[in-house]
Amino acid sequence: MWIYLSFMRRLDREHHFVDHAAGIREITSLTLTTPVPLQSTVSHRLVESGILSTQRGPQSLLEIGFDGSRRKEVVDFSPHLPLVFHL
C-alpha cells in the first residue's frame, strides 16, 4: 500500500514530526527490489516523482534510507522480513 500526498508541503507536515527514539529524522531514500515489473499507476508515479527507486532482483526487498545514511549503519531484517534500514 502506498500513500502519497503531493499537495502537502514539508512546512505543512513538520509540526507533526516528533523525535524518534532511534534518533532518525526523515526517510531520504526508498529502493524496491522486485522480481516482477511494477504494474500500478501509483507505483509508476512514485518512481517518476523520484520518491521510489526500483531494480530487478530474484526476491522482493525494500531498502529504506534515513537521514542520508549519515551514520553508515545497516540493519538487515532478513530472513524474517525483506527489509533493510540504512541509518
MDTraj code that builds the backbone (N, CA, C; nanometers):
import mdtraj as md
import numpy as np

residues = "MET TRP ILE TYR LEU SER PHE MET ARG ARG LEU ASP ARG GLU HIS HIS PHE VAL ASP HIS ALA ALA GLY ILE ARG GLU ILE THR SER LEU THR LEU THR THR PRO VAL PRO LEU GLN SER THR VAL SER HIS ARG LEU VAL GLU SER GLY ILE LEU SER THR GLN ARG GLY PRO GLN SER LEU LEU GLU ILE GLY PHE ASP GLY SER ARG ARG LYS GLU VAL VAL ASP PHE SER PRO HIS LEU PRO LEU VAL PHE HIS LEU".split()
xyz = np.array([
    [0.0852, -0.1171, 0.0000],
    [0.0000, 0.0000, 0.0000],
    [0.0898, 0.1233, 0.0000],
    [0.0596, 0.2171, -0.0861],
    [0.1345, 0.3430, -0.0961],
    [0.0422, 0.4582, -0.0596],
    [0.0972, 0.5532, 0.0127],
    [0.0236, 0.6759, 0.0438],
    [0.1154, 0.7924, 0.0100],
    [0.0695, 0.8798, -0.0762],
    [0.1496, 0.9941, -0.1170],
    [0.0572, 1.1137, -0.1320],
    [0.0874, 1.2195, -0.0615],
    [0.0054, 1.3403, -0.0655],
    [0.0879, 1.4519, -0.1296],
    [0.0864, 1.4579, -0.2609],
    [0.1720, 1.5522, -0.3331],
    [0.1383, 1.6981, -0.3039],
    [0.0173, 1.7238, -0.2602],
    [-0.0244, 1.8616, -0.2355],
    [0.0281, 1.9167, -0.1029],
    [0.0809, 1.8307, -0.0150],
    [0.1306, 1.8786, 0.1144],
    [0.2762, 1.9205, 0.1027],
    [0.3044, 2.0372, 0.1510],
    [0.4422, 2.0853, 0.1546],
    [0.5069, 2.0434, 0.2858],
    [0.6396, 2.0365, 0.2848],
    [0.7127, 1.9956, 0.4048],
    [0.6783, 2.0839, 0.5248],
    [0.6678, 2.2134, 0.5037],
    [0.6351, 2.3029, 0.6145],
    [0.4999, 2.2699, 0.6771],
    [0.4067, 2.2233, 0.5953],
    [0.2750, 2.1861, 0.6465],
    [0.2807, 2.0599, 0.7321],
    [0.3812, 1.9759, 0.7072],
    [0.3920, 1.8482, 0.7781],
    [0.4835, 1.8556, 0.8999],
    [0.5816, 1.9431, 0.8993],
    [0.6857, 1.9409, 1.0018],
    [0.6336, 1.9564, 1.1439],
    [0.5276, 2.0269, 1.1641],
    [0.4780, 2.0432, 1.3016],
    [0.4218, 1.9131, 1.3574],
    [0.4010, 1.8116, 1.2712],
    [0.3552, 1.6805, 1.3168],
    [0.4717, 1.5892, 1.3538],
    [0.5949, 1.6280, 1.3161],
    [0.7114, 1.5434, 1.3415],
    [0.7398, 1.5370, 1.4912],
    [0.7815, 1.4215, 1.5360],
    [0.8273, 1.4048, 1.6740],
    [0.9645, 1.3401, 1.6696],
    [1.0435, 1.3605, 1.7740],
    [1.1751, 1.2977, 1.7802],
    [1.1590, 1.1473, 1.7964],
    [1.2310, 1.0718, 1.7147],
    [1.2260, 0.9269, 1.7204],
    [1.3311, 0.8773, 1.8188],
    [1.2992, 0.7736, 1.8926],
    [1.3918, 0.7194, 1.9931],
    [1.5243, 0.6743, 1.9309],
    [1.5228, 0.6315, 1.8060],
    [1.6457, 0.5875, 1.7383],
    [1.7276, 0.7049, 1.6852],
    [1.6751, 0.8257, 1.6979],
    [1.7476, 0.9434, 1.6531],
    [1.7352, 0.9722, 1.5047],
    [1.6474, 0.9029, 1.4351],
    [1.6289, 0.9289, 1.2924],
    [1.5270, 1.0403, 1.2733],
    [1.5438, 1.1157, 1.1658],
    [1.4590, 1.2324, 1.1429],
    [1.3672, 1.2154, 1.0217],
    [1.4230, 1.1661, 0.9112],
    [1.3400, 1.1569, 0.7914],
    [1.3849, 1.0433, 0.7003],
    [1.2916, 0.9941, 0.6217],
    [1.3218, 0.8959, 0.5186],
    [1.3780, 0.9722, 0.3996],
    [1.4982, 0.9340, 0.3557],
    [1.5617, 1.0048, 0.2447],
    [1.5753, 0.9198, 0.1190],
    [1.5485, 0.7895, 0.1303],
    [1.5501, 0.7063, 0.0101],
    [1.4650, 0.5813, 0.0300],
    [1.4054, 0.5375, -0.0790],
    [1.3288, 0.4125, -0.0827],
    [1.3702, 0.3384, -0.2087],
    [1.4175, 0.2154, -0.1926],
    [1.4545, 0.1336, -0.3071],
    [1.3843, -0.0002, -0.2960],
    [1.3114, -0.0350, -0.3989],
    [1.2383, -0.1606, -0.4036],
    [1.3041, -0.2522, -0.5065],
    [1.3505, -0.3669, -0.4593],
    [1.3996, -0.4711, -0.5486],
    [1.2840, -0.5681, -0.5680],
    [1.2554, -0.6016, -0.6928],
    [1.1394, -0.6854, -0.7214],
    [1.1673, -0.7767, -0.8409],
    [1.1169, -0.8998, -0.8333],
    [1.1355, -0.9907, -0.9463],
    [1.0381, -0.9661, -1.0619],
    [0.9357, -0.8861, -1.0369],
    [0.8358, -0.8570, -1.1409],
    [0.8244, -0.7060, -1.1587],
    [0.7940, -0.6595, -1.2790],
    [0.7795, -0.5154, -1.3014],
    [0.6614, -0.4581, -1.2217],
    [0.6752, -0.3336, -1.1817],
    [0.5647, -0.2652, -1.1142],
    [0.4496, -0.2471, -1.2121],
    [0.3270, -0.2618, -1.1624],
    [0.2129, -0.2554, -1.2527],
    [0.1152, -0.1423, -1.2213],
    [0.1098, -0.0992, -1.0978],
    [0.0079, 0.0001, -1.0628],
    [0.0477, 0.1405, -1.1084],
    [-0.0526, 0.2206, -1.1354],
    [-0.0314, 0.3601, -1.1733],
    [0.0382, 0.4359, -1.0614],
    [-0.0011, 0.4088, -0.9384],
    [0.0579, 0.4791, -0.8235],
    [0.2065, 0.4470, -0.8120],
    [0.2439, 0.3208, -0.8263],
    [0.3858, 0.2864, -0.8148],
    [0.4678, 0.3538, -0.9252],
    [0.4127, 0.3628, -1.0451],
    [0.4827, 0.4321, -1.1538],
    [0.4972, 0.5811, -1.1236],
    [0.3978, 0.6401, -1.0634],
    [0.4072, 0.7830, -1.0275],
    [0.5114, 0.8057, -0.9185],
    [0.5220, 0.7123, -0.8248],
    [0.6246, 0.7244, -0.7208],
    [0.7649, 0.7211, -0.7822],
    [0.7850, 0.6346, -0.8794],
    [0.9139, 0.6268, -0.9475],
    [0.9390, 0.7542, -1.0282],
    [0.8390, 0.7977, -1.1038],
    [0.8529, 0.9185, -1.1859],
    [0.8815, 1.0425, -1.1023],
    [0.8268, 1.0487, -0.9818],
    [0.8471, 1.1661, -0.8965],
    [0.9770, 1.1586, -0.8172],
    [1.0496, 1.0485, -0.8281],
    [1.1778, 1.0364, -0.7584],
    [1.1661, 0.9907, -0.6147],
    [1.0482, 0.9531, -0.5717],
    [1.0288, 0.9075, -0.4338],
    [1.0775, 0.7645, -0.4162],
    [1.0572, 0.6821, -0.5164],
    [1.0904, 0.5401, -0.5111],
    [1.1843, 0.5050, -0.6255],
    [1.2892, 0.4294, -0.5933],
    [1.3770, 0.3718, -0.6950],
    [1.3469, 0.2230, -0.7004],
    [1.3580, 0.1655, -0.8198],
    [1.3332, 0.0228, -0.8319],
    [1.4490, -0.0442, -0.9041],
    [1.4627, -0.1722, -0.8789],
    [1.5600, -0.2538, -0.9501],
    [1.5090, -0.3962, -0.9556],
    [1.5496, -0.4684, -1.0577],
    [1.5088, -0.6082, -1.0720],
    [1.6003, -0.6951, -0.9880],
    [1.5428, -0.7974, -0.9284],
    [1.6198, -0.8915, -0.8493],
    [1.5405, -1.0189, -0.8298],
    [1.6051, -1.1234, -0.7805],
    [1.5385, -1.2521, -0.7667],
    [1.4315, -1.2566, -0.6579],
    [1.4434, -1.1686, -0.5584],
    [1.3474, -1.1658, -0.4478],
    [1.3106, -1.0213, -0.4150],
    [1.1921, -1.0048, -0.3597],
    [1.1475, -0.8715, -0.3188],
    [1.2266, -0.8244, -0.1974],
    [1.2592, -0.6954, -0.1965],
    [1.3314, -0.6345, -0.0858],
    [1.3021, -0.4852, -0.0868],
    [1.2733, -0.4292, 0.0305],
    [1.2564, -0.2847, 0.0442],
    [1.3707, -0.2316, 0.1286],
    [1.4434, -0.1334, 0.0743],
    [1.5509, -0.0673, 0.1477],
    [1.5086, 0.0753, 0.1759],
    [1.5174, 0.1142, 0.3021],
    [1.4767, 0.2477, 0.3445],
    [1.5983, 0.3193, 0.4005],
    [1.6296, 0.4341, 0.3417],
    [1.7400, 0.5160, 0.3899],
    [1.6869, 0.6289, 0.4768],
    [1.7522, 0.6500, 0.5889],
    [1.7134, 0.7559, 0.6821],
    [1.8252, 0.8590, 0.6926],
    [1.7899, 0.9845, 0.6877],
    [1.8837, 1.0951, 0.7106],
    [2.0094, 1.0852, 0.6239],
    [1.9918, 1.0444, 0.4985],
    [2.1052, 1.0349, 0.4075],
    [2.2063, 0.9279, 0.4458],
    [2.1658, 0.8338, 0.5287],
    [2.2526, 0.7234, 0.5748],
    [2.3797, 0.7762, 0.6398],
    [2.3687, 0.8875, 0.7099],
    [2.4866, 0.9548, 0.7660],
    [2.5586, 0.8731, 0.8729],
    [2.4858, 0.7828, 0.9418],
    [2.5505, 0.7014, 1.0459],
    [2.6234, 0.5811, 0.9881],
    [2.6038, 0.5546, 0.8602],
    [2.6698, 0.4427, 0.7917],
    [2.6410, 0.3092, 0.8604],
    [2.5211, 0.2951, 0.9178],
    [2.4792, 0.1701, 0.9809],
    [2.3740, 0.1029, 0.8938],
    [2.3763, -0.0296, 0.8923],
    [2.2786, -0.1072, 0.8173],
    [2.2113, -0.2042, 0.9131],
    [2.0782, -0.2048, 0.9116],
    [2.0007, -0.3005, 0.9903],
    [1.9239, -0.3864, 0.8910],
    [1.9600, -0.5133, 0.8860],
    [1.9014, -0.6073, 0.7908],
    [1.8047, -0.6989, 0.8651],
    [1.6785, -0.6953, 0.8285],
    [1.5759, -0.7734, 0.8961],
    [1.5555, -0.9113, 0.8327],
    [1.6366, -0.9442, 0.7323],
    [1.6299, -1.0757, 0.6686],
    [1.6741, -1.1828, 0.7682],
    [1.6265, -1.3006, 0.7623],
    [1.5299, -1.3564, 0.6689],
    [1.3845, -1.3389, 0.7134],
    [1.3629, -1.2746, 0.8270],
    [1.2263, -1.2603, 0.8803],
    [1.1417, -1.1628, 0.8007],
    [1.2023, -1.0552, 0.7536],
    [1.1350, -0.9554, 0.6713],
    [1.2262, -0.9157, 0.5557],
    [1.1713, -0.8936, 0.4371],
    [1.2554, -0.8476, 0.3258],
    [1.2739, -0.6958, 0.3342],
    [1.3472, -0.6527, 0.4377],
    [1.3576, -0.5109, 0.4705],
    [1.4975, -0.4802, 0.5222],
    [1.5549, -0.3703, 0.4727],
    [1.6859, -0.3236, 0.5187],
    [1.6753, -0.1745, 0.5487],
    [1.7244, -0.1338, 0.6653],
    [1.7330, 0.0078, 0.7017],
    [1.8773, 0.0537, 0.6829],
    [1.8945, 0.1704, 0.6223],
    [2.0254, 0.2352, 0.6109],
    [2.0182, 0.3601, 0.6976],
    [2.0908, 0.3582, 0.8088],
    [2.0857, 0.4693, 0.9048],
    [2.2078, 0.5591, 0.8916],
])
top = md.Topology()
chain = top.add_chain()
for i, resn in enumerate(residues, 1):
    res = top.add_residue(resn, chain, resSeq=i)
    for name in ("N", "CA", "C"):
        top.add_atom(name, md.element.get_by_symbol(name[0]), res)
traj = md.Trajectory(xyz[None], top)
